[in-house]
C-alpha cells in the first residue's frame, strides 16, 4: 500500500533501516536511498525503462563525491538477460528520439556487472 511504502521511505531516510530488500517497481522511484545506502543489488530487471533509470538515479547524490555501487545479477540466457537487452534498446531509441544522453554518469555511479 502507499502508506506502507511511505513508512518504509521515512525509516530509510531516518537511518533506521540498514538493509532493504525491495523491487524496483515498488520502491524504485521517489526515494533518495543514498542518504543511507551506497550499494544496490538488482535481483530482477524491470520491464519499464523509466523505472530502471529512475531507480539508478535515486542512488546518485549529485555534488557530494560519494559513489554508489550497483550490481546486477543476471543469469545468461534468462528472461532477465533478455529484459536487460530490451532496456538497452529502449535507451538507444529514447536517445535517438529525444537527442539526449540519459546515461547516468560514470562519475556518479560505478556500475559492476
C-alpha positions, 0 to 999 in steps of 0.5 A: 500500500502507499502508506506502507511504502511511505513508512518504509521511505521515512525509516530509510531516510531516518537511518533506521533501516540498514538493509532493504530488500525491495523491487524496483517497481515498488520502491524504485522511484521517489526515494533518495536511498543514498542518504543511507545506502551506497550499494544496490543489488538488482535481483530482477530487471524491470520491464519499464525503462523509466523505472530502471533509470529512475531507480539508478538515479535515486542512488546518485547524490549529485555534488557530494563525491560519494559513489554508489555501487550497483550490481546486477545479477543476471543469469545468461540466457534468462528472461532477465538477460533478455529484459536487460537487452530490451532496456538497452534498446529502449535507451538507444531509441529514447536517445535517438528520439529525444537527442539526449544522453540519459546515461547516468554518469560514470562519475556518479555511479560505478556500475559492476556487472 
